[in-house]
Amino acid sequence: MKILLTGATGYIGQRLLPGLVADGHEVVCLVRDPRRFALPDTLPEALRAQVSVAAGDLLRPESLADLPLDIDAAYYLVHSMSGHGQDFFQLEQDSARHFAQYLDRTGARQVIYLSGIANDHDLSVHLRSRSAVEDVLGRAAKAQLTVLRASIIIGSGSASFEIIRDIVEKLPVMVTPRWLNSRCQPLGIRDVMFYLTAVLDNPACLGQSFDLGGPDILTYKEMLLGLAAQRRYKRWIVTVPVLTPRLSSWWLYLVTSTSFSLAQSLVESLKNDTVADPARSIARVVPHPCMSYREALALAFQRIEQNEVVSSWSDAMSSGTLRQNYMDAIQIPKNGMFFDRQIRSFTRPVAEVLDNIWRIGGERGWYKTDWLWRIRGLMDKLVGGVGLRRGRRSPSRLRAGDPLDFWRVLVADRATRRLLLYAEMRLPGEAWLQFRIVDNADGTHALEQLAAYRPQGLAGRLYWYSVLPFHGIIFKGMVKNLLEFGEDGATQELEAAK
Protein backbone atom coordinates (compact mmCIF):
# COMPACT_ATOMS: atom_id res chain seq x y z
CA MET A 1 0.00 0.00 0.00
CA LYS A 2 0.98 3.62 -0.48
CA ILE A 3 0.48 5.47 2.79
CA LEU A 4 0.56 9.16 3.66
CA LEU A 5 2.01 9.76 7.12
CA THR A 6 1.42 13.09 8.84
CA GLY A 7 3.31 13.97 12.01
CA ALA A 8 6.34 12.08 10.69
CA THR A 9 8.74 14.21 12.77
CA GLY A 10 6.77 13.69 16.00
CA TYR A 11 7.15 11.15 18.76
CA ILE A 12 4.64 8.62 17.34
CA GLY A 13 5.39 9.23 13.66
CA GLN A 14 9.13 8.59 14.00
CA ARG A 15 8.42 5.21 15.57
CA LEU A 16 5.61 4.21 13.23
CA LEU A 17 7.51 4.89 10.01
CA PRO A 18 10.06 2.02 10.27
CA GLY A 19 7.28 -0.46 11.06
CA LEU A 20 5.23 0.54 8.04
CA VAL A 21 8.23 0.29 5.74
CA ALA A 22 9.23 -3.08 7.21
CA ASP A 23 5.72 -4.33 6.40
CA GLY A 24 6.39 -3.53 2.74
CA HIS A 25 4.45 -0.28 2.43
CA GLU A 26 5.52 2.78 0.48
CA VAL A 27 5.31 5.80 2.79
CA VAL A 28 4.99 9.48 1.91
CA CYS A 29 5.87 11.69 4.90
CA LEU A 30 4.01 15.00 4.99
CA VAL A 31 6.08 17.67 6.77
CA ARG A 32 6.00 21.44 6.91
CA ASP A 33 9.73 21.79 6.31
CA PRO A 34 11.62 18.91 4.63
CA ARG A 35 14.86 20.27 6.10
CA ARG A 36 13.65 19.15 9.52
CA PHE A 37 12.97 15.61 8.39
CA ALA A 38 15.55 12.85 8.84
CA LEU A 39 15.02 9.15 8.33
CA PRO A 40 15.12 7.23 11.62
CA ASP A 41 18.49 5.72 12.50
CA THR A 42 16.75 2.37 12.92
CA LEU A 43 15.58 2.24 9.28
CA PRO A 44 17.77 -0.20 7.26
CA GLU A 45 19.50 1.25 4.20
CA ALA A 46 17.78 -1.28 1.92
CA LEU A 47 14.33 0.04 2.90
CA ARG A 48 14.99 3.78 2.66
CA ALA A 49 13.94 3.97 -0.98
CA GLN A 50 10.37 3.19 0.14
CA VAL A 51 10.17 6.58 1.91
CA SER A 52 9.55 9.92 0.22
CA VAL A 53 8.94 13.38 1.64
CA ALA A 54 6.24 15.90 0.66
CA ALA A 55 6.05 19.48 1.91
CA GLY A 56 2.75 20.92 3.07
CA ASP A 57 1.17 22.93 5.86
CA LEU A 58 -2.28 21.74 6.88
CA LEU A 59 -3.23 25.26 7.93
CA ARG A 60 -2.54 26.48 4.38
CA PRO A 61 -4.69 24.38 2.02
CA GLU A 62 -2.99 25.86 -1.06
CA SER A 63 0.26 24.16 0.05
CA LEU A 64 -1.44 20.75 -0.32
CA ALA A 65 -2.19 21.16 -4.03
CA ASP A 66 0.79 19.14 -5.24
CA LEU A 67 0.58 16.24 -2.78
CA PRO A 68 0.33 12.76 -4.35
CA LEU A 69 -3.17 11.54 -5.21
CA ASP A 70 -2.42 7.83 -5.56
CA ILE A 71 -2.38 7.01 -1.86
CA ASP A 72 -4.34 4.10 -0.38
CA ALA A 73 -4.47 5.12 3.29
CA ALA A 74 -3.36 7.91 5.61
CA TYR A 75 -2.37 8.38 9.24
CA TYR A 76 -3.44 11.61 10.92
CA LEU A 77 -1.03 12.09 13.83
CA VAL A 78 -1.38 15.86 14.09
CA HIS A 79 -2.05 17.33 17.50
CA SER A 80 -0.22 19.96 19.49
CA MET A 81 -0.18 20.06 23.27
CA SER A 82 1.28 23.58 23.25
CA GLY A 83 -1.85 25.37 22.10
CA HIS A 84 -4.44 26.78 24.43
CA GLY A 85 -7.84 28.46 24.18
CA GLN A 86 -10.43 28.96 21.48
CA ASP A 87 -7.94 29.79 18.70
CA PHE A 88 -6.19 26.48 19.24
CA PHE A 89 -9.52 24.64 19.21
CA GLN A 90 -10.49 26.21 15.89
CA LEU A 91 -7.07 25.75 14.29
CA GLU A 92 -7.13 22.04 15.09
CA GLN A 93 -10.45 21.70 13.28
CA ASP A 94 -9.28 23.80 10.33
CA SER A 95 -6.22 21.58 9.97
CA ALA A 96 -8.37 18.43 9.97
CA ARG A 97 -10.82 19.94 7.49
CA HIS A 98 -8.07 20.88 5.02
CA PHE A 99 -6.62 17.39 5.35
CA ALA A 100 -10.03 15.83 4.66
CA GLN A 101 -10.47 18.03 1.59
CA TYR A 102 -7.13 16.82 0.26
CA LEU A 103 -8.03 13.18 1.00
CA ASP A 104 -11.23 13.53 -1.01
CA ARG A 105 -9.10 14.18 -4.10
CA THR A 106 -7.19 10.94 -3.59
CA GLY A 107 -8.08 7.28 -3.79
CA ALA A 108 -7.55 6.76 -0.06
CA ARG A 109 -9.82 4.12 1.46
CA GLN A 110 -8.93 4.68 5.12
CA VAL A 111 -7.67 7.40 7.46
CA ILE A 112 -6.38 6.42 10.92
CA TYR A 113 -6.43 8.99 13.72
CA LEU A 114 -4.73 8.62 17.11
CA SER A 115 -6.94 10.47 19.57
CA GLY A 116 -7.40 10.60 23.34
CA ILE A 117 -9.87 8.80 25.61
CA ALA A 118 -12.72 11.23 26.29
CA ASN A 119 -15.27 9.34 28.41
CA ASP A 120 -15.32 11.84 31.29
CA HIS A 121 -17.48 14.94 31.86
CA ASP A 122 -16.28 18.54 31.61
CA LEU A 123 -13.43 17.66 29.25
CA SER A 124 -10.27 19.74 28.93
CA VAL A 125 -9.87 21.85 25.80
CA HIS A 126 -7.38 19.32 24.39
CA LEU A 127 -9.65 16.32 24.85
CA ARG A 128 -12.59 18.31 23.44
CA SER A 129 -10.38 19.31 20.52
CA ARG A 130 -9.48 15.71 19.76
CA SER A 131 -13.15 14.73 19.77
CA ALA A 132 -13.93 17.65 17.47
CA VAL A 133 -11.19 16.52 15.06
CA GLU A 134 -12.72 13.04 15.04
CA ASP A 135 -16.03 14.59 14.01
CA VAL A 136 -14.42 16.66 11.24
CA LEU A 137 -12.52 13.71 9.77
CA GLY A 138 -15.57 11.45 10.02
CA ARG A 139 -17.90 13.91 8.29
CA ALA A 140 -15.62 15.60 5.77
CA ALA A 141 -13.48 12.75 4.43
CA LYS A 142 -14.77 10.09 2.04
CA ALA A 143 -12.12 7.70 3.30
CA GLN A 144 -13.36 5.53 6.15
CA LEU A 145 -12.18 6.76 9.53
CA THR A 146 -10.59 4.54 12.16
CA VAL A 147 -10.11 6.24 15.53
CA LEU A 148 -7.81 4.89 18.23
CA ARG A 149 -8.28 6.64 21.57
CA ALA A 150 -5.39 6.24 23.97
CA SER A 151 -4.75 7.28 27.57
CA ILE A 152 -1.23 7.88 28.91
CA ILE A 153 1.49 6.48 26.62
CA ILE A 154 4.57 5.10 28.38
CA GLY A 155 7.80 4.74 26.45
CA SER A 156 11.35 6.05 26.38
CA GLY A 157 11.14 9.69 25.35
CA SER A 158 7.36 10.05 25.74
CA ALA A 159 6.19 13.25 27.46
CA SER A 160 4.21 11.30 30.07
CA PHE A 161 7.11 9.03 30.96
CA GLU A 162 9.69 11.82 31.07
CA ILE A 163 7.53 14.04 33.29
CA ILE A 164 6.78 11.20 35.74
CA ARG A 165 10.47 10.30 35.76
CA ASP A 166 11.49 13.94 36.37
CA ILE A 167 9.14 14.29 39.32
CA VAL A 168 10.10 11.01 40.97
CA GLU A 169 13.85 11.36 40.52
CA LYS A 170 14.05 14.95 41.76
CA LEU A 171 11.56 15.10 44.65
CA PRO A 172 11.86 12.74 47.64
CA VAL A 173 8.84 14.49 49.20
CA MET A 174 6.12 15.81 46.91
CA VAL A 175 3.37 18.28 47.73
CA THR A 176 1.13 17.70 44.75
CA PRO A 177 -2.13 18.97 43.22
CA ARG A 178 -5.36 17.02 43.65
CA TRP A 179 -5.38 15.93 40.00
CA LEU A 180 -2.99 13.16 41.09
CA ASN A 181 -6.14 11.30 42.17
CA SER A 182 -7.46 11.20 38.59
CA ARG A 183 -7.45 7.75 37.00
CA CYS A 184 -5.90 6.65 33.73
CA GLN A 185 -5.10 3.45 31.85
CA PRO A 186 -1.44 3.65 30.76
CA LEU A 187 -0.39 1.89 27.58
CA GLY A 188 3.13 0.99 26.44
CA ILE A 189 4.40 2.61 23.25
CA ARG A 190 5.09 -0.83 21.78
CA ASP A 191 1.39 -1.70 22.12
CA VAL A 192 0.38 1.61 20.53
CA MET A 193 2.56 0.75 17.53
CA PHE A 194 0.96 -2.71 17.32
CA TYR A 195 -2.56 -1.28 17.18
CA LEU A 196 -1.68 1.46 14.70
CA THR A 197 -0.45 -1.14 12.22
CA ALA A 198 -3.04 -3.82 13.09
CA VAL A 199 -6.00 -1.62 12.10
CA LEU A 200 -4.48 -0.66 8.75
CA ASP A 201 -6.62 -2.08 5.91
CA ASN A 202 -8.49 -4.19 8.46
CA PRO A 203 -12.14 -4.49 7.28
CA ALA A 204 -13.39 -4.88 10.86
CA CYS A 205 -11.86 -1.52 11.79
CA LEU A 206 -13.16 0.66 8.96
CA GLY A 207 -15.52 3.36 10.17
CA GLN A 208 -14.97 2.34 13.81
CA SER A 209 -13.69 4.02 16.99
CA PHE A 210 -11.83 2.11 19.69
CA ASP A 211 -10.51 2.80 23.19
CA LEU A 212 -7.00 1.57 23.94
CA GLY A 213 -5.77 0.72 27.41
CA GLY A 214 -3.29 -1.45 29.21
CA PRO A 215 -4.22 -3.96 31.92
CA ASP A 216 -3.75 -1.46 34.80
CA ILE A 217 -6.13 1.31 35.88
CA LEU A 218 -4.11 3.66 38.09
CA THR A 219 -4.26 7.10 39.62
CA TYR A 220 -1.40 9.43 38.70
CA LYS A 221 -0.25 9.13 42.30
CA GLU A 222 -0.03 5.36 41.89
CA MET A 223 1.92 5.85 38.67
CA LEU A 224 4.48 8.04 40.47
CA LEU A 225 4.85 5.53 43.28
CA GLY A 226 5.07 2.71 40.75
CA LEU A 227 8.00 4.35 39.00
CA ALA A 228 9.63 5.04 42.38
CA ALA A 229 9.31 1.34 43.23
CA GLN A 230 10.75 0.39 39.84
CA ARG A 231 13.82 2.55 40.57
CA ARG A 232 13.94 1.51 44.25
CA TYR A 233 13.36 5.04 45.52
CA LYS A 234 11.49 5.92 48.68
CA ARG A 235 9.04 8.72 47.94
CA TRP A 236 6.34 10.45 49.98
CA ILE A 237 3.41 12.21 48.33
CA VAL A 238 1.08 14.71 50.01
CA THR A 239 -1.93 15.79 47.94
CA VAL A 240 -3.37 19.25 48.70
CA PRO A 241 -6.45 20.99 47.26
CA VAL A 242 -5.02 24.54 47.36
CA LEU A 243 -2.90 24.31 44.22
CA THR A 244 -4.90 26.04 41.47
CA PRO A 245 -4.48 24.97 37.84
CA ARG A 246 -2.11 27.89 37.24
CA LEU A 247 -0.03 27.11 40.34
CA SER A 248 -0.05 23.44 39.36
CA SER A 249 1.23 24.41 35.89
CA TRP A 250 4.08 26.40 37.43
CA TRP A 251 4.86 23.51 39.77
CA LEU A 252 5.03 21.05 36.87
CA TYR A 253 7.02 23.49 34.72
CA LEU A 254 9.66 24.25 37.36
CA VAL A 255 10.11 20.65 38.51
CA THR A 256 10.21 18.94 35.10
CA SER A 257 11.70 19.53 31.66
CA THR A 258 8.39 20.54 30.08
CA SER A 259 7.64 24.00 28.68
CA PHE A 260 5.11 26.18 30.49
CA SER A 261 2.53 26.03 27.69
CA LEU A 262 2.78 22.24 27.64
CA ALA A 263 2.54 22.13 31.45
CA GLN A 264 -0.63 24.24 31.28
CA SER A 265 -2.20 21.91 28.74
CA LEU A 266 -1.20 18.79 30.66
CA VAL A 267 -2.57 20.05 33.98
CA GLU A 268 -5.89 20.92 32.36
CA SER A 269 -6.10 17.49 30.73
CA LEU A 270 -5.05 15.58 33.84
CA LYS A 271 -8.18 16.65 35.69
CA ASN A 272 -10.10 14.10 33.59
CA ASP A 273 -10.22 10.35 34.08
CA THR A 274 -8.98 8.64 30.91
CA VAL A 275 -10.15 5.06 31.34
CA ALA A 276 -11.16 2.88 28.39
CA ASP A 277 -14.83 1.99 27.96
CA PRO A 278 -15.09 -1.83 27.73
CA ALA A 279 -17.90 -1.47 25.20
CA ARG A 280 -15.49 0.33 22.86
CA SER A 281 -12.39 -1.74 23.65
CA ILE A 282 -10.28 -2.68 20.65
CA ALA A 283 -9.71 -6.10 22.25
CA ARG A 284 -13.08 -7.16 20.82
CA VAL A 285 -11.73 -6.82 17.27
CA VAL A 286 -7.93 -7.03 17.62
CA PRO A 287 -7.00 -9.29 20.54
CA HIS A 288 -3.56 -8.48 21.92
CA PRO A 289 -1.89 -8.95 25.34
CA CYS A 290 -0.72 -5.47 26.38
CA MET A 291 2.18 -4.80 28.70
CA SER A 292 1.50 -3.80 32.28
CA TYR A 293 2.57 -0.38 33.53
CA ARG A 294 5.54 -1.95 35.31
CA GLU A 295 6.61 -3.81 32.15
CA ALA A 296 6.31 -0.63 30.04
CA LEU A 297 8.47 1.23 32.56
CA ALA A 298 11.10 -1.51 32.54
CA LEU A 299 11.26 -1.46 28.74
CA ALA A 300 11.55 2.34 28.67
CA PHE A 301 14.48 2.32 31.10
CA GLN A 302 16.10 -0.53 29.18
CA ARG A 303 15.99 1.54 25.98
CA ILE A 304 17.49 4.53 27.79
CA GLU A 305 20.30 2.48 29.29
CA GLN A 306 21.08 0.98 25.86
CA ASN A 307 20.99 4.45 24.19
CA GLU A 308 18.16 3.30 21.93
CA VAL A 309 15.67 6.14 22.36
CA VAL A 310 14.15 6.34 18.87
CA SER A 311 12.17 9.55 19.39
CA SER A 312 11.38 12.02 22.14
CA TRP A 313 8.54 14.40 22.98
CA SER A 314 11.12 17.21 22.84
CA ASP A 315 11.66 16.57 19.11
CA ALA A 316 8.38 18.39 18.54
CA MET A 317 8.34 22.16 18.16
CA SER A 318 5.86 22.38 21.03
CA SER A 319 8.65 21.44 23.44
CA GLY A 320 10.16 24.90 23.13
CA THR A 321 9.70 28.45 21.95
CA LEU A 322 11.15 28.42 18.43
CA ARG A 323 9.31 29.69 15.42
CA GLN A 324 8.19 27.00 12.97
CA ASN A 325 10.56 28.18 10.22
CA TYR A 326 13.65 28.13 12.42
CA MET A 327 15.58 26.22 9.72
CA ASP A 328 15.74 29.54 7.85
CA ALA A 329 18.47 30.41 10.36
CA ILE A 330 20.76 27.74 8.91
CA GLN A 331 23.10 30.46 7.61
CA ILE A 332 24.60 32.73 10.26
CA PRO A 333 24.03 36.38 9.25
CA LYS A 334 27.06 38.61 8.75
CA ASN A 335 25.66 42.09 9.36
CA GLY A 336 24.50 43.60 12.64
CA MET A 337 26.10 40.76 14.59
CA PHE A 338 28.35 40.24 17.60
CA PHE A 339 30.85 37.37 17.39
CA ASP A 340 33.13 35.43 19.69
CA ARG A 341 35.46 33.26 17.60
CA GLN A 342 37.91 30.82 19.15
CA ILE A 343 40.37 28.84 16.98
CA ARG A 344 42.79 26.27 18.33
CA SER A 345 45.02 23.89 16.37
CA PHE A 346 45.36 20.25 17.34
CA THR A 347 47.17 17.08 16.32
CA ARG A 348 44.98 14.32 17.76
CA PRO A 349 42.73 12.30 15.41
CA VAL A 350 39.86 14.33 13.94
CA ALA A 351 37.36 11.56 14.72
CA GLU A 352 38.10 11.84 18.45
CA VAL A 353 37.49 15.60 18.44
CA LEU A 354 34.27 15.13 16.48
CA ASP A 355 33.13 12.59 19.05
CA ASN A 356 33.63 15.18 21.79
CA ILE A 357 31.72 17.81 19.81
CA TRP A 358 28.88 15.39 19.06
CA ARG A 359 28.53 14.55 22.78
CA ILE A 360 28.25 18.13 24.00
CA GLY A 361 25.44 19.03 26.41
CA GLY A 362 23.10 16.66 28.19
CA GLU A 363 24.77 14.46 30.79
CA ARG A 364 28.29 15.32 29.61
CA GLY A 365 27.76 19.06 29.93
CA TRP A 366 29.39 21.98 28.14
CA TYR A 367 33.05 21.27 28.84
CA LYS A 368 33.60 24.42 30.92
CA THR A 369 32.01 26.00 34.02
CA ASP A 370 28.90 23.83 33.91
CA TRP A 371 27.65 25.64 37.00
CA LEU A 372 27.32 28.83 34.92
CA TRP A 373 25.39 26.94 32.25
CA ARG A 374 23.07 25.58 34.94
CA ILE A 375 22.49 29.08 36.32
CA ARG A 376 21.70 30.30 32.80
CA GLY A 377 19.29 27.39 32.38
CA LEU A 378 17.55 28.25 35.66
CA MET A 379 17.25 31.90 34.62
CA ASP A 380 15.72 30.77 31.35
CA LYS A 381 13.17 28.62 33.19
CA LEU A 382 12.16 31.53 35.42
CA VAL A 383 11.26 33.67 32.40
CA GLY A 384 9.31 30.93 30.62
CA GLY A 385 12.09 29.30 28.59
CA VAL A 386 13.02 25.64 28.23
CA GLY A 387 16.09 25.60 30.47
CA LEU A 388 18.64 22.79 30.34
CA ARG A 389 16.43 19.93 31.48
CA ARG A 390 15.38 18.67 28.05
CA GLY A 391 18.89 17.31 27.61
CA ARG A 392 19.37 15.45 24.35
CA ARG A 393 17.80 12.50 22.55
CA SER A 394 20.98 10.42 22.40
CA PRO A 395 24.29 10.81 24.25
CA SER A 396 26.34 10.37 21.07
CA ARG A 397 24.14 10.98 18.01
CA LEU A 398 22.81 14.27 16.67
CA ARG A 399 20.64 15.15 13.71
CA ALA A 400 19.02 18.32 12.37
CA GLY A 401 15.99 19.25 14.45
CA ASP A 402 17.19 17.59 17.66
CA PRO A 403 16.78 19.50 20.93
CA LEU A 404 20.04 19.98 22.81
CA ASP A 405 19.43 21.53 26.23
CA PHE A 406 18.26 25.06 25.37
CA TRP A 407 19.57 24.83 21.79
CA ARG A 408 18.13 23.27 18.63
CA VAL A 409 20.38 21.48 16.13
CA LEU A 410 20.36 23.09 12.68
CA VAL A 411 23.27 21.21 11.10
CA ALA A 412 24.95 18.02 12.30
CA ASP A 413 27.19 16.96 9.42
CA ARG A 414 30.16 14.79 10.33
CA ALA A 415 31.23 14.60 6.68
CA THR A 416 31.84 18.36 6.55
CA ARG A 417 32.86 18.35 10.26
CA ARG A 418 30.29 20.96 11.26
CA LEU A 419 27.77 21.30 14.08
CA LEU A 420 25.48 24.35 14.17
CA LEU A 421 23.12 25.12 17.06
CA TYR A 422 20.41 27.77 17.30
CA ALA A 423 19.34 29.18 20.67
CA GLU A 424 15.91 28.28 21.98
CA MET A 425 16.45 30.10 25.27
CA ARG A 426 14.65 33.37 25.99
CA LEU A 427 16.81 36.17 24.55
CA PRO A 428 16.46 39.77 23.38
CA GLY A 429 17.85 38.61 20.04
CA GLU A 430 19.00 35.49 18.20
CA ALA A 431 22.05 33.33 18.97
CA TRP A 432 24.03 30.64 17.17
CA LEU A 433 26.84 28.35 18.31
CA GLN A 434 28.94 26.66 15.64
CA PHE A 435 31.75 24.11 15.79
CA ARG A 436 33.86 23.39 12.70
CA ILE A 437 37.07 21.51 12.07
CA VAL A 438 39.16 23.24 9.41
CA ASP A 439 42.44 22.30 7.71
CA ASN A 440 45.60 24.29 8.33
CA ALA A 441 48.15 24.99 5.60
CA ASP A 442 50.74 22.80 7.34
CA GLY A 443 48.50 19.73 7.19
CA THR A 444 47.29 19.93 10.77
CA HIS A 445 43.74 20.73 11.83
CA ALA A 446 42.05 23.41 13.90
CA LEU A 447 38.80 23.59 15.82
CA GLU A 448 36.86 26.77 15.12
CA GLN A 449 34.22 27.63 17.70
CA LEU A 450 31.95 30.54 16.80
CA ALA A 451 29.35 32.15 19.06
CA ALA A 452 27.18 34.57 17.07
CA TYR A 453 24.51 36.92 18.37
CA ARG A 454 22.08 39.26 16.60
CA PRO A 455 20.65 41.73 19.15
CA GLN A 456 17.16 43.20 19.10
CA GLY A 457 17.18 46.84 20.13
CA LEU A 458 18.94 48.33 23.11
CA ALA A 459 18.00 45.43 25.41
CA GLY A 460 19.77 43.02 23.06
CA ARG A 461 22.96 45.05 23.10
CA LEU A 462 22.89 45.44 26.87
CA TYR A 463 22.47 41.68 27.19
CA TRP A 464 25.54 40.98 25.06
CA TYR A 465 27.77 43.35 27.01
CA SER A 466 26.47 42.03 30.34
CA VAL A 467 27.57 38.47 29.53
CA LEU A 468 30.77 39.47 27.73
CA PRO A 469 32.97 39.10 30.86
CA PHE A 470 31.97 35.44 31.09
CA HIS A 471 32.79 34.68 27.46
CA GLY A 472 36.53 34.78 28.04
CA ILE A 473 36.15 32.13 30.72
CA ILE A 474 33.54 29.93 29.08
CA PHE A 475 34.35 29.93 25.38
CA LYS A 476 38.14 29.74 25.66
CA GLY A 477 37.82 26.90 28.15
CA MET A 478 35.28 25.10 25.97
CA VAL A 479 37.44 24.94 22.87
CA LYS A 480 40.44 23.82 24.95
CA ASN A 481 38.54 21.04 26.71
CA LEU A 482 36.84 19.86 23.54
CA LEU A 483 40.30 19.12 22.18
CA GLU A 484 41.74 17.60 25.34
CA PHE A 485 38.87 15.59 26.78
CA GLY A 486 39.59 11.88 26.60
CA GLU A 487 43.37 12.17 26.74
CA ASP A 488 45.31 11.03 29.82
CA GLY A 489 44.69 13.43 32.68
CA ALA A 490 42.20 15.57 30.76
CA THR A 491 39.17 14.11 32.55
CA GLN A 492 40.38 15.35 35.92
CA GLU A 493 41.15 18.77 34.50
CA LEU A 494 37.70 18.99 32.94
CA GLU A 495 35.94 17.94 36.11
CA ALA A 496 37.89 20.54 38.05
CA ALA A 497 36.84 23.19 35.53
CA LYS A 498 33.20 22.37 36.14
ABEGO torsion letter per residue (X at the ends): XBBBBBGAABAAAAAAAAAAAAAGBBBBBBBABAAABBBBAABBAAAAAABBBBBBBAABAAAAAABBAABABBBBABBBAABBEAAAAAAAAAAAAAAAAAAAABABABBBBBBBBBABBGBBAAAAAAAAAAAAAAAABABBBBBBBBBBBBBBGBAAAAAAAAAAAABABBBBBAAAABBBBBBBAAAAAAAAAAABGBAAABGBBBBBBBABBBBAAAAAAAAAAAAGBBBBBBBBAABBAAAAAAAAAAABABBAAAAAAAAAAAABBBBBBAAABAAAABBBBBBBAAAAAAAAAAAAAAGABABBAAABAAABABBAAAAAAABBBABGBBBBBBBBBBABBAAAAAAAAAABEEAAEAGBGAAAAAAAAAAAAAAGBAEAAAEBABAABBBBGBBBEABBBABBBAAAGBBBBBBABBBBEBBBBBBBBBBBAAGBBBBBBBBBBBBBEAAAAAAAAAAAAAAAAAAAAAAAAAAABGBBGAAAAAAAAX
